[in-house]
Amino acid sequence: MLSTSLAVGLVVVLSTSQVSNSQKTFDIIGAFEYESAKLASSDHLSEMKRRIKPAGSSNLNNRPVIGVLSQELDEALEAKLPRGHNYTSYLATSYVKWIEAGGARVVPVIIGKQKQYYQKLFAGLNGLLLPGGSAPLTGPGGYAEVGGWFFQMAKEANDAGDWFPIWGTCNGFELLTVLSVQDDKSRLTDCFSEDQASPLHMRGAWKQSRIYGAVPKHILRDLTQKRVTINFHKFCLTPTNFTIFGMHKFWNALSVNRDHFDLEYISTIEAKNYPFIGTQFHPEKNIFEWTPREENIPHSEAAVNVASYLSRFMVNLARGSRHKFKQGEIDDFLIYNYAPMYTGSIKVDWTFEQAYLF
């Protein structure tokens, strides 16, 4: 990852080459008539049900279990752990809480295990969350490889009519873009959007999307008019790269934002033919992260409502999955077997309030 100074320098160069509004790659929808986007209450409910469940599914799973992928220890956390520890990966607790707040249980998907372990988990899980962080997007054994295995298993399952959703946040968004081009290369551009809260600028086929197409009127208003999405990233997927490298064949780009130096980047993607979604922003932080070092995380009522809506949306996607653990098997995998560490204290002073260490 680039240092802040180097990242800023690169972005300044890029930002000076921005095209005019009339030449932008995407048509941005910022202002529109909310009444025209709003569905009548009864129609809204039926439309939401249609969008969140797989075709042909008559019974939803009301006991969903979602996996959350752990990742390699980052340098900041490594420096704060006691010498001689045997931890190899972590999972920020805010991702677990975000899924639980939506109405699902969580299984940590711990990196560094044999492939058979992940195949067994896939058979029982109803969806996967790829969390944010600073994990490498390529390479063996860790976040990238395990995420790739799940991505491939989910694609094959969905192709066979076996519904399995994936959500990627920030680092997870970035991993999804790498996995979808199938050449193990990143198409991201250096940028600088650290501790930056922004509204979304909808674009393209957002009205036909699962994630935004049936969003309630007040959530849509807040998403597009208020600074309720928080960003922490130094790499961006630009509209140009999205098109040049053929990502538009797999994904629909549903929203864009601009970083601190006015570089336009894609902030929401949704797969055309799979229940896969990526957000460059962090919905979980609005509710569960409180470090004073990141003072721009929005905790307003509107920000919490948006984050809560998105967690329920992801869990509702998982309700379409028929995967199920064998009798008594799930107890060994649930997150309840692990105790989180308080990492947001003044003494530790990490960016996450709590974290699970494995």
C-alpha positions as CSV (number, residue, x, y, z in Angstrom):
1,M,0.0,0.0,0.0
2,L,1.3,3.5,-0.8
3,S,2.2,5.9,1.9
4,T,-0.2,8.8,2.3
5,S,2.2,11.3,0.7
6,L,2.8,9.2,-2.3
7,A,-0.8,8.4,-2.8
8,V,-1.7,12.1,-2.6
9,G,1.0,13.0,-5.1
10,L,-0.3,10.4,-7.6
11,V,-3.9,11.5,-7.2
12,V,-3.1,15.1,-7.7
13,V,-1.7,14.2,-11.1
14,L,-4.7,12.1,-12.0
15,S,-7.2,14.7,-10.8
16,T,-5.7,17.4,-13.2
17,S,-6.7,15.2,-16.1
18,Q,-10.3,15.0,-15.2
19,V,-12.6,15.4,-18.1
20,S,-15.4,18.0,-18.3
21,N,-18.9,17.2,-17.1
22,S,-20.1,16.8,-20.7
23,Q,-17.4,14.1,-21.2
24,K,-17.8,12.1,-18.1
25,T,-17.9,8.3,-18.6
26,F,-21.1,7.9,-16.7
27,D,-24.3,9.8,-16.6
28,I,-24.7,10.7,-13.0
29,I,-28.1,10.9,-11.4
30,G,-27.9,13.3,-8.4
31,A,-31.2,15.1,-8.4
32,F,-34.5,13.4,-9.3
33,E,-38.1,13.3,-8.3
34,Y,-38.4,11.0,-5.3
35,E,-42.1,10.6,-5.9
36,S,-41.4,9.0,-9.2
37,A,-38.9,6.7,-7.6
38,K,-41.2,5.7,-4.8
39,L,-43.4,2.7,-5.1
40,A,-46.8,2.5,-3.5
41,S,-46.6,0.7,-0.1
42,S,-48.1,-2.6,-1.3
43,D,-46.2,-2.6,-4.5
44,H,-43.0,-1.7,-2.7
45,L,-43.3,-4.8,-0.5
46,S,-43.9,-7.2,-3.4
47,E,-41.1,-5.6,-5.4
48,M,-38.7,-6.0,-2.5
49,K,-39.6,-9.6,-2.1
50,R,-39.1,-10.2,-5.8
51,R,-35.7,-8.6,-5.8
52,I,-34.3,-10.3,-2.7
53,K,-35.2,-13.9,-3.3
54,P,-34.1,-16.3,-6.0
55,A,-36.5,-17.1,-8.9
56,G,-38.6,-20.1,-8.1
57,S,-38.1,-19.9,-4.4
58,S,-41.4,-20.3,-2.4
59,N,-40.0,-20.6,1.1
60,L,-37.4,-18.3,2.5
61,N,-34.9,-19.4,5.2
62,N,-35.6,-17.5,8.4
63,R,-32.6,-18.9,10.2
64,P,-29.8,-17.6,7.9
65,V,-26.1,-18.1,8.8
66,I,-23.6,-15.9,7.1
67,G,-19.8,-16.4,7.0
68,V,-17.4,-13.4,7.5
69,L,-13.9,-13.9,6.2
70,S,-11.0,-13.2,8.5
71,Q,-7.8,-11.6,7.1
72,E,-4.1,-11.4,7.7
73,L,-2.9,-9.3,10.7
74,D,-2.0,-5.8,9.6
75,E,1.1,-4.0,10.8
76,A,-0.8,-1.7,13.1
77,L,-2.4,-4.5,15.0
78,E,0.7,-6.7,15.0
79,A,2.6,-3.9,16.7
80,K,0.0,-3.7,19.5
81,L,-0.1,-7.4,20.3
82,P,2.1,-9.0,23.0
83,R,5.3,-10.6,21.9
84,G,5.2,-14.3,21.3
85,H,1.5,-14.4,20.4
86,N,0.3,-17.0,18.0
87,Y,-2.4,-15.1,16.2
88,T,-2.4,-15.2,12.5
89,S,-5.6,-13.5,11.4
90,Y,-8.3,-11.1,12.7
91,L,-11.9,-10.1,12.1
92,A,-13.3,-6.7,13.2
93,T,-16.3,-7.3,15.4
94,S,-18.3,-4.5,13.7
95,Y,-18.8,-6.8,10.7
96,V,-20.2,-9.5,12.9
97,K,-22.5,-7.1,14.7
98,W,-23.7,-5.6,11.4
99,I,-24.8,-9.1,10.1
100,E,-26.3,-10.0,13.5
101,A,-28.2,-6.7,13.5
102,G,-29.8,-7.7,10.2
103,G,-31.1,-10.9,11.7
104,A,-28.6,-13.6,10.9
105,R,-26.0,-15.6,12.9
106,V,-22.3,-15.5,12.0
107,V,-19.6,-18.1,11.3
108,P,-16.1,-16.8,11.1
109,V,-14.3,-18.1,8.0
110,I,-10.8,-18.4,9.3
111,I,-7.9,-18.2,6.8
112,G,-5.0,-20.6,6.7
113,K,-6.9,-23.9,6.7
114,Q,-7.3,-26.7,4.2
115,K,-9.7,-26.3,1.2
116,Q,-11.9,-29.1,2.6
117,Y,-12.7,-26.9,5.6
118,Y,-14.1,-24.1,3.3
119,Q,-16.1,-26.6,1.2
120,K,-17.7,-27.8,4.4
121,L,-18.5,-24.3,5.5
122,F,-19.9,-23.4,2.1
123,A,-22.3,-26.3,2.3
124,G,-23.8,-24.9,5.5
125,L,-23.6,-21.1,5.0
126,N,-26.2,-19.0,3.4
127,G,-24.0,-16.2,2.3
128,L,-20.5,-14.6,2.7
129,L,-19.3,-11.1,3.7
130,L,-15.8,-10.1,2.5
131,P,-14.9,-7.3,5.0
132,G,-12.8,-4.3,4.7
133,G,-9.2,-4.0,5.8
134,S,-5.8,-4.0,4.2
135,A,-5.4,-7.6,3.1
136,P,-3.5,-8.4,-0.1
137,L,-5.8,-8.9,-3.2
138,T,-3.7,-11.6,-4.7
139,G,-1.4,-14.4,-3.3
140,P,-1.8,-17.8,-1.7
141,G,-3.2,-19.0,1.6
142,G,-5.0,-15.9,3.0
143,Y,-7.9,-13.5,2.4
144,A,-7.4,-13.4,-1.4
145,E,-7.1,-17.1,-2.0
146,V,-9.9,-18.1,0.4
147,G,-12.1,-15.3,-1.0
148,G,-11.4,-16.7,-4.4
149,W,-12.4,-20.2,-3.5
150,F,-15.8,-19.0,-2.1
151,F,-16.3,-16.7,-5.2
152,Q,-15.8,-19.7,-7.5
153,M,-18.0,-22.0,-5.4
154,A,-20.7,-19.4,-5.3
155,K,-20.6,-18.8,-9.0
156,E,-20.9,-22.5,-9.7
157,A,-23.7,-22.9,-7.2
158,N,-25.7,-20.0,-8.6
159,D,-25.2,-21.3,-12.1
160,A,-26.7,-24.6,-11.0
161,G,-29.7,-22.8,-9.4
162,D,-28.3,-23.0,-5.8
163,W,-28.6,-19.4,-4.5
164,F,-25.6,-18.0,-2.6
165,P,-25.0,-14.3,-2.1
166,I,-21.7,-12.5,-1.5
167,W,-21.2,-8.9,-0.2
168,G,-17.9,-7.2,-0.3
169,T,-17.1,-4.0,1.7
170,C,-14.1,-1.8,0.8
171,N,-11.2,-4.3,0.7
172,G,-13.9,-6.9,-0.1
173,F,-15.3,-4.7,-2.9
174,E,-11.7,-4.5,-4.3
175,L,-11.2,-8.3,-4.1
176,L,-14.5,-8.9,-6.0
177,T,-13.2,-6.7,-8.8
178,V,-10.0,-8.7,-9.0
179,L,-11.8,-12.1,-8.9
180,S,-14.3,-11.2,-11.6
181,V,-11.6,-10.4,-14.3
182,Q,-10.0,-13.9,-13.7
183,D,-6.4,-12.9,-14.4
184,D,-5.3,-12.3,-10.8
185,K,-4.5,-8.6,-11.4
186,S,-5.8,-5.5,-9.8
187,R,-7.4,-2.8,-12.0
188,L,-7.5,-0.2,-9.2
189,T,-6.1,3.3,-9.3
190,D,-4.3,5.1,-6.4
191,C,-6.6,7.6,-4.8
192,F,-7.2,9.1,-1.4
193,S,-10.6,8.8,0.3
194,E,-9.7,8.4,4.0
195,D,-12.3,9.3,6.7
196,Q,-14.5,10.8,3.9
197,A,-18.2,10.8,4.4
198,S,-20.2,11.3,1.2
199,P,-23.7,10.9,-0.3
200,L,-24.0,8.5,-3.2
201,H,-24.4,9.7,-6.8
202,M,-26.6,7.1,-8.5
203,R,-26.0,6.1,-12.0
204,G,-26.8,3.6,-14.7
205,A,-29.2,0.8,-13.9
206,W,-29.6,1.6,-10.2
207,K,-33.4,1.6,-10.4
208,Q,-33.4,-2.0,-11.7
209,S,-30.9,-3.2,-9.1
210,R,-31.6,-5.4,-6.2
211,I,-29.8,-3.2,-3.7
212,Y,-31.3,0.2,-4.6
213,G,-34.2,-0.5,-6.9
214,A,-36.8,-1.0,-4.1
215,V,-35.2,1.1,-1.4
216,P,-37.7,3.0,0.8
217,K,-38.1,6.7,-0.1
218,H,-36.5,8.1,3.1
219,I,-33.4,5.8,2.7
220,L,-32.9,6.8,-0.9
221,R,-33.2,10.5,0.1
222,D,-30.6,10.1,2.8
223,L,-28.3,8.1,0.6
224,T,-28.3,10.6,-2.1
225,Q,-28.5,13.9,-0.2
226,K,-26.6,13.3,3.1
227,R,-23.1,12.3,4.0
228,V,-24.1,8.9,5.3
229,T,-21.5,6.6,3.6
230,I,-18.0,6.6,5.1
231,N,-14.9,5.8,3.1
232,F,-11.5,4.6,4.1
233,H,-9.5,3.6,1.0
234,K,-6.4,4.5,-1.0
235,F,-7.3,2.5,-4.1
236,C,-10.3,3.2,-6.4
237,L,-12.0,1.6,-9.3
238,T,-12.4,4.4,-11.9
239,P,-15.2,4.4,-14.5
240,T,-12.5,4.3,-17.2
241,N,-10.8,1.2,-15.9
242,F,-14.2,-0.4,-15.3
243,T,-15.0,-0.1,-19.0
244,I,-11.5,-0.6,-20.5
245,F,-10.9,-3.9,-18.6
246,G,-14.4,-5.3,-19.4
247,M,-15.7,-5.3,-15.9
248,H,-19.0,-3.9,-17.2
249,K,-19.6,-7.4,-18.7
250,F,-19.9,-8.9,-15.2
251,W,-21.0,-5.9,-13.0
252,N,-23.4,-3.0,-13.1
253,A,-21.9,0.1,-11.6
254,L,-24.7,1.7,-9.6
255,S,-23.1,4.7,-7.9
256,V,-20.0,6.9,-8.0
257,N,-18.2,9.3,-5.6
258,R,-15.2,11.6,-5.7
259,D,-12.1,11.4,-3.4
260,H,-10.5,14.3,-1.6
261,F,-8.7,15.3,-4.8
262,D,-11.8,15.1,-7.0
263,L,-11.0,11.7,-8.6
264,E,-14.2,10.0,-9.6
265,Y,-14.6,6.3,-8.5
266,I,-17.2,3.7,-8.5
267,S,-18.8,3.1,-5.0
268,T,-21.4,0.4,-5.6
269,I,-21.3,-2.6,-7.9
270,E,-23.8,-5.4,-8.4
271,A,-23.3,-8.5,-10.5
272,K,-25.5,-8.8,-13.6
273,N,-26.2,-12.5,-13.2
274,Y,-25.3,-13.3,-9.6
275,P,-26.4,-12.1,-6.1
276,F,-23.0,-10.4,-5.6
277,I,-22.7,-6.9,-4.3
278,G,-19.8,-4.6,-3.5
279,T,-19.7,-1.3,-1.7
280,Q,-16.5,0.8,-1.4
281,F,-18.0,2.5,1.7
282,H,-18.4,1.0,5.1
283,P,-22.1,0.7,6.3
284,E,-21.0,-1.2,9.5
285,K,-19.0,1.8,10.9
286,N,-22.0,4.0,11.1
287,I,-23.4,1.9,14.0
288,F,-20.4,0.2,15.6
289,E,-17.2,2.1,15.2
290,W,-16.4,5.0,17.6
291,T,-12.7,5.8,17.5
292,P,-12.0,9.5,17.9
293,R,-9.2,9.1,15.3
294,E,-11.9,8.8,12.6
295,E,-14.1,11.7,13.5
296,N,-16.0,11.8,10.3
297,I,-17.8,8.5,10.7
298,P,-21.5,9.5,10.6
299,H,-23.6,8.4,13.6
300,S,-26.7,10.4,12.8
301,E,-30.2,8.9,12.8
302,A,-30.1,9.0,9.0
303,A,-26.7,7.3,8.9
304,V,-27.8,4.5,11.3
305,N,-31.0,4.0,9.3
306,V,-29.0,3.5,6.1
307,A,-26.6,1.1,7.7
308,S,-29.5,-0.9,9.2
309,Y,-31.3,-1.0,5.9
310,L,-28.3,-2.4,4.2
311,S,-27.7,-5.1,6.8
312,R,-31.3,-6.3,6.6
313,F,-30.9,-6.3,2.8
314,M,-27.9,-8.5,2.9
315,V,-29.5,-10.9,5.4
316,N,-32.7,-11.0,3.3
317,L,-30.5,-12.1,0.3
318,A,-29.2,-14.9,2.5
319,R,-32.7,-16.0,3.3
320,G,-32.9,-17.3,-0.3
321,S,-30.2,-19.9,0.4
322,R,-31.1,-23.5,1.2
323,H,-27.7,-24.4,2.6
324,K,-27.8,-26.0,6.0
325,F,-25.3,-27.4,8.5
326,K,-25.9,-31.0,9.7
327,Q,-27.6,-31.6,13.0
328,G,-25.4,-30.2,15.9
329,E,-22.6,-29.3,13.5
330,I,-23.1,-25.5,13.5
331,D,-22.3,-25.2,17.2
332,D,-18.6,-25.8,16.5
333,F,-18.4,-23.0,13.9
334,L,-20.5,-20.1,15.3
335,I,-18.8,-16.9,16.4
336,Y,-20.1,-17.4,19.9
337,N,-17.1,-19.8,20.4
338,Y,-14.8,-16.8,20.4
339,A,-14.4,-13.8,22.6
340,P,-13.5,-10.4,21.1
341,M,-10.7,-8.2,22.3
342,Y,-11.3,-4.6,23.2
343,T,-9.0,-2.9,20.8
344,G,-10.5,0.6,20.8
345,S,-9.4,1.4,24.3
346,I,-6.9,4.3,24.9
347,K,-4.3,1.7,25.9
348,V,-4.5,-0.2,22.6
349,D,-5.8,2.6,20.4
350,W,-6.6,0.6,17.2
351,T,-9.1,1.8,14.6
352,F,-11.7,-0.9,15.5
353,E,-13.5,-1.0,18.8
354,Q,-13.3,-4.7,19.0
355,A,-11.7,-7.6,17.1
356,Y,-11.7,-11.3,17.1
357,L,-8.2,-12.8,16.9
358,F,-7.5,-16.3,15.5
